[in-house]
Amino acid sequence: MEILSRLVKAAIVGAALATLVACGGDAGTGSSTPGDKPGDARTADDAADSLTEPEGEECARLTTDEVADAIGAHDGGQHDYQLGGCVWTATSGGQALHATVLPRDEYEAVAEIGEPVSGSADGAVYDDTHGELWFPCGNGEFCGIKADIGDSDRRKEVALRMGTVLQGRM
């Protein structure tokens, strides 16, 4: 019974933290704030915290049709609190597609860096475990595509294809 009580308490604390993060609260953690000046000392934790700040037209990087070809009917895209950028979630089937452009420090804080891969963007690396494709996309920034698709062959094909599309737009 005591174990069940502890699990319930942990679940409540986890839900509260998830809500806090989803609402963009920093709860006094000293997370980075918009307007940090170049050269300010920042840690990897600061970089990860800043991912909750949407910037620009992040969901316009891929078209509705391109995303639909990859994962089917979807929600139209939302700010991606996991990787920054945009995440499109399929309306059925549990699939999702993420696209992001990050400065080097944020890229190093969140990217699952894989092995070099051909057939997509120049200089791309792919991590099969997480379906993540990353490549340099100019001005010291890195582009990322993450395909949350159950079938590993299809996951890789979608990530490579979307990486080529994204690189063409940068």
N, C-alpha and C positions, 0 to 999 in steps of 0.2 A: 504494500500500500504506500509505503514511504517513497519507493521508486517512482510510482505513478504520480505522486504529488510533486516530486522533483521534475519529472518530465513535463508536467503541465506548466509549472513555473517557468521552465526553460523555454517552452513554446510561447508563453505569453511575452517573455522578454524578447525573444526572437521576432515575434510579430511586431512588437513596439519598435524595435530597431529597424525592421524592414519598412515600416510606415514612415519613420523619421527620415530614412534615406530617400524613399520615394517622394516625399514632400520637399526634399532639398534642404532639410534642416541640418545645421552643423552642431547643435547642442554644445557649443562652446569648445569644440575640438580643435579650433585653430586652423580649420581647413582654409584653403586658398580662397581668395575673393576675386571677383572680376576686377580687372584693372591692375593686376600685379604688373610691375614694371620689369622689362627684360633685365636679366642680371640678378634679380632678387634670388636669394638662396631658397631653393625648393627641394623637398625630398620626394622620393617615389610615392609616399603616402599623400603628399600635397597634390601630386600629379593625378593620382587616382581619384582624390576628392573632387578635383576640378571637372571631372567627367560628367558631373551632374548639371553642368551649365551648358544648355543648348546654345549653339552658335550657327547663325546663317540658315541657309536652306538645305539642311543636311538630308532631308528626305527627297530632295529633288535630284540627288546624284544618280539615281536609277529611276527609270520610268515605271509606271504602273504595269505596263505590259511586260517589261523585262522581268519584273519581280513575279508577275503571274505565271510567266513561262517557267520560272524556277520552282515556285512553291504552290502555285494555284491561286485561287481566290484568297485575298488577304485583307488586312485591316487598313491599308493605305499608308502605314508607317507611323511610328512614334519615336520620340527621343529615346535613345538606347542608353540606359543607366549602367549597363554592364561594360560596354566598350566605347561609349560616346557615339556620335553619329546618329544613325537611324536603324531601327529594327522593324521589319515587316513580319507580322505573324499571320500564318495561314488561318483561315476561318475554320478549317477542319484538318485533321491529320497531324496536328502537333508540330508542324514544321515552321521554321523561321529563317530569315535572311538578314544579316547585319552588314552595314557598310559604314566605314568611318575613315576619317582623315585626322591623324594625330601628330602633334609635334614630337620630336624624338623622346623627350623625357616621359611623356605620357605613354608612348608606344612601348618603351622599355618597362614601364610599370604594369602594363596589362596584357601585352601580347604573348601568346603561346607560340614561341618561335620554333619553326620546324626545319625541314630539310629543303635544300634548293630544288626547284621544280621547273620543268619546261612546259610550254604550251599555254602560257598565260603572260602576265605582265613581266617586263624586264626586271631581273634581279629578285624574282619572287621566291619566297619560302612557304612551305605548306606543312601544317601539322594535322595529320590524319585523325588523331584522337579527338581533337576539338573541331575539325573542319575549318581551320583558320588559314587564310592566305594573306601574307603581308608582303609589301614591296615598297621601295622608296618611290615617292611620287612628286619630288621636287621641293625646293625651298626648305630642305631639312625635315620635311614631313614624310609620314608613312601612311599608306593606304592599307586598309584591312577589309577583308570580306570573311564573314563567318557564316557557314551554311549549317544550320541545325536541321539535318536531314538524316533519318535513320539508316538508309542504305549507304554504305561507305563509298561505293563506286559512284553513285549519283551525287553524293555530297561533294566529292572531289571534282567531278565534272562541273557542277554548278559553281563551286568556288573559283575554279580556273576560268570559266566563261565570264562570270561577273567581274573577276579581276581584270580581264582584258577590256571589258566595257568601261569599268571605272578608270583604268589608266588612260584610255582614250579621251576621257573628259577632263583630265587634270592638266 
